[in-house]
Amino acid sequence: MDQLLQHLVNGLVLGGTYALLGIGLTLIFGLMNVVNFAHGEFYTLGAYATFAALTLADLNFFAALGLAIVCGLVVGAVTEFVLVRPLRRESIDTVMLVMIGVWIAMQNGELLVWGGVAKSIPHPFSTTPLTLGGVSLAPLRLFVLVAALGLIVGAHLLIHRTRLGRAMRATFQDADTAALMGVRIRRIYTATFAIGSGLAAAAGALLGPVFIAYPSMGDLASLKAFSVVILGGLGNIAGATVGGLVLGVAEELGAGYVSSGYRDAVGFVIIIAVLLLRPSGLFARAERVG
């Protein structure tokens, strides 16, 4: 039982960051109809921005995390304004190709700036694990879990309790009607892409210190994000949250009880099963982005 609880806790730590990735992607994909293949690169950007803020700017750890999220927001907004907005009336295939180009450009830019050697991101937390019963958890992982859950709650409040969130949901349901009611659609698209990118950067900033930062770390993160969207249902914020947690726990249980080499395979087996049995997602519903 202690071993099972340990795996569940470790899975929730991963699942929280997967949920951030999934929420960000489902906002962009569901509201803007943009297949953002560069989503994982914003995850990488968050990790490297944290590393740069700590080692070059000499900021404290928490300020570095905040700066990384801001970097994701700003780069996301610029990407939408410069590259995505002019293609609004183009086919989805054209936008996909552009986003693949962004993915390649960002990854090679990170390789050029930081080199191919993985970077270890320093943190102020003790390496001595906290023990409660038979469950041990490193203070850094506990912080990652709490911070991820806080950001998830913040994203839900933003969508459901703010004027911006109402405008985003209205745009998703019917952009033309929303525009007639005074919603500035272009600004909503820019804000949506920025928020989605910021959440991906937050996930990278949180998980970077747990693991390591390297230029291609976003490739697998993109696959995880799309997996979460498939699990939760397109445009479903609550579904993306639950889907991320489910994926994280499933991977951890697979690694613990089958083999660590099959960690990623377990998650993708679940995705295949969901696509076969419920293609619209486990938590799909008529009204989405909510």
SVG drawing of the C-alpha trace seen along z (x, -y; Angstrom):
<svg xmlns="http://www.w3.org/2000/svg" viewBox="-24 -46 51 51">
<polyline fill="none" stroke="black" stroke-width="0.4" points="0.0,0.0 2.9,-2.4 4.4,-1.7 1.1,-2.4 0.7,-5.7 4.2,-6.7 3.5,-6.0 0.2,-8.0 1.9,-11.0 4.8,-10.9 2.2,-10.6 0.3,-13.6 3.5,-15.7 3.9,-14.8 0.2,-15.0 -0.1,-18.6 2.5,-19.8 0.9,-17.7 -2.4,-19.4 -0.8,-22.8 0.5,-21.7 -2.9,-20.3 -4.9,-23.3 -2.6,-25.6 -2.9,-23.5 -6.6,-22.9 -7.2,-26.7 -5.2,-27.3 -6.5,-24.3 -10.1,-24.5 -10.6,-28.2 -8.3,-29.2 -8.3,-25.9 -4.5,-26.1 -2.6,-22.8 0.3,-24.2 3.2,-21.8 5.5,-24.4 3.7,-24.0 6.5,-21.9 9.1,-24.5 7.4,-27.0 7.8,-24.3 11.5,-24.3 11.6,-28.1 10.2,-28.1 13.0,-25.8 15.8,-27.8 14.3,-31.1 14.5,-29.9 18.0,-28.8 19.1,-32.1 17.3,-34.1 19.1,-32.1 22.6,-31.9 22.9,-35.1 20.5,-37.6 21.1,-36.2 17.4,-36.3 16.0,-34.2 14.3,-31.0 10.7,-32.2 11.3,-35.4 13.0,-33.3 9.8,-31.2 7.7,-34.3 10.0,-35.7 9.9,-32.4 6.1,-32.5 6.2,-36.1 8.6,-35.1 6.2,-32.4 3.3,-35.0 5.3,-37.6 6.8,-35.1 3.4,-33.5 1.7,-36.9 4.4,-37.9 4.1,-34.5 0.4,-34.9 0.6,-38.6 3.4,-38.1 2.8,-34.6 -0.6,-33.3 -2.8,-36.4 -1.9,-37.0 -2.9,-33.3 -6.3,-33.5 -8.2,-32.9 -5.8,-30.4 -6.3,-26.6 -5.5,-24.7 -2.7,-22.9 -0.9,-26.1 -1.0,-27.1 0.3,-23.7 3.3,-24.1 4.0,-27.5 3.9,-26.1 6.2,-23.2 8.6,-25.9 8.3,-27.8 9.0,-24.5 12.2,-23.9 13.3,-27.5 12.9,-27.7 14.6,-24.3 17.6,-25.2 17.7,-28.7 17.9,-27.1 20.6,-24.7 22.6,-27.6 22.3,-29.7 22.8,-27.0 24.6,-24.2 23.7,-20.6 24.9,-19.9 22.0,-19.5 21.7,-22.1 21.0,-21.5 18.7,-24.2 19.6,-25.1 16.9,-25.4 16.8,-26.4 15.0,-23.4 16.6,-20.7 17.4,-17.4 16.2,-15.6 12.8,-14.1 9.8,-14.8 8.2,-11.6 4.6,-11.1 3.8,-7.5 5.4,-5.4 5.4,-8.1 8.5,-10.2 8.5,-13.4 11.3,-15.8 10.5,-19.4 11.1,-20.5 8.5,-18.0 6.0,-19.1 6.5,-22.7 6.0,-21.7 2.7,-19.9 1.4,-22.9 2.4,-25.5 0.9,-23.4 -2.4,-23.0 -2.4,-26.8 -1.8,-27.6 -4.6,-25.2 -7.0,-26.8 -5.9,-30.2 -6.6,-29.1 -10.1,-27.9 -10.9,-31.1 -9.6,-33.1 -11.9,-31.2 -15.0,-31.3 -14.8,-34.3 -13.3,-37.1 -14.4,-39.3 -11.6,-37.9 -12.7,-34.4 -16.3,-35.1 -15.1,-36.7 -12.9,-33.6 -15.8,-31.2 -18.1,-33.4 -15.5,-33.4 -15.2,-29.6 -19.0,-29.1 -19.6,-31.6 -16.9,-34.1 -19.2,-36.0 -21.9,-36.6 -19.2,-37.5 -17.8,-40.1 -21.3,-41.6 -21.6,-41.8 -18.4,-43.9 -15.8,-41.2 -12.5,-42.1 -11.8,-38.8 -8.2,-39.5 -7.2,-40.5 -8.9,-37.4 -6.9,-35.2 -3.7,-36.9 -4.5,-36.7 -5.5,-33.0 -2.3,-32.1 -0.2,-34.0 -2.0,-32.3 -1.6,-28.9 2.1,-29.5 2.5,-30.9 1.1,-27.8 3.4,-25.6 6.4,-27.8 5.2,-27.4 5.2,-23.6 8.8,-23.8 9.9,-26.2 8.5,-23.8 9.8,-20.5 13.2,-21.9 14.7,-21.9 13.3,-18.4 15.0,-16.9 17.3,-18.8 17.0,-21.3 18.1,-20.3 17.0,-21.7 14.9,-18.7 13.0,-18.3 9.9,-19.9 9.4,-17.1 8.1,-14.6 6.2,-17.4 4.3,-18.2 3.2,-14.5 2.1,-14.6 0.1,-17.8 -1.7,-16.3 -2.3,-13.1 -3.9,-15.1 -6.1,-17.0 -7.2,-13.6 -8.0,-12.3 -9.9,-15.3 -11.7,-16.2 -11.0,-19.2 -11.6,-22.5 -12.5,-21.0 -10.5,-22.8 -11.7,-20.6 -11.1,-17.5 -7.6,-18.6 -7.0,-19.0 -8.3,-15.5 -6.6,-14.0 -3.2,-15.4 -3.5,-13.9 -4.7,-10.6 -1.8,-10.4 0.7,-11.3 -0.6,-8.7 -0.8,-6.0 2.7,-6.6 4.0,-6.4 2.1,-3.2 3.4,-1.7 6.9,-2.6 6.6,-1.2 4.8,2.0 5.9,2.9 9.1,1.2 10.5,-2.3 11.4,-1.7 7.6,-1.5 6.7,-4.8 5.8,-6.7 4.4,-3.6 1.8,-3.1 0.4,-6.6 0.2,-6.1 -1.5,-2.8 -4.2,-4.6 -4.5,-7.2 -4.9,-4.5 -7.7,-2.9 -9.5,-6.2 -9.3,-6.9 -10.8,-3.5 -13.5,-3.6 -14.3,-7.3 -12.7,-9.4 -14.2,-12.6 -12.4,-12.2 -13.3,-10.9 -14.8,-14.2 -16.1,-15.6 -19.4,-17.5 -21.4,-19.8 -20.2,-23.1 -16.5,-23.3 -13.8,-25.7 -15.1,-25.5"/>
</svg>
